[in-house]
Amino acid sequence: MPGCYGVLHVVAAVKRWQLDSCSPLQSPHQGVLISHRILITDLVKLFLASSFIFLTQCIYAQTFKHGLLLGGGTGNLSGVSYRATNPVNEDYKFVSGSSNYKCNATTGYKFRYSPSDSRLFYDVDLQAGLRIANLNVHYYTMNETVMDGVIHINDFIFCNASLGLTANFKITKNLYAGAGIEPIWRFYELGEYSDQPFDMTLVAKLGYELKHFDIAIVCKKGMFNVMESDRIEKGKLNDLQLQLFIPF
């Protein structure tokens, strides 16, 4: 019962946040900026509320596991579009471009909570890792005497920290499926610079529990434009990982 009261308090708090965020804008010239801030704030509030609900339920969990979490794989970039001109010289016009996701790797720590008499269990994942991708953009310029072109080739590396929350359902004794969210914060990067350091990803996974470890296929769908830079107008990062959980 105390867990239920905690959840009710969180739901009431979320409703109050929603009412507060719907207040009228003070300046029509700042509408886009204020709306963007409201969106980020609401997502953070929702994430904190979800975290509190998970932790409230964990107090009454029958089984608690924790241990090393390792992951790696590849992914793709979606919705990528490129700048029409070269940022160094606007006489050079865009011809073609490609962005290829090379690989990702993460390491971290997992906390797993299993309520009694239920097929549901919950994972809290603290992770740090990197994503590596490649950018190729071709520009050209033409005048009366010469036609010349330039190809911009660059690898970029994003170093990230994240906190993932997933709810999982046991299909059989060992096989399970899960879904959740994972906010990702980019704290360092090399190569192509991006102005958006924060992403919110939707997570889906399919896993299997063995005697001494747990293995899962995890898909992460990026929701924010994290690829905006001098040469890219927009783009989202999506991960496909194989994760290994080793309880201690």
Disulfide bonds with the S-S distance in Angstrom:
none
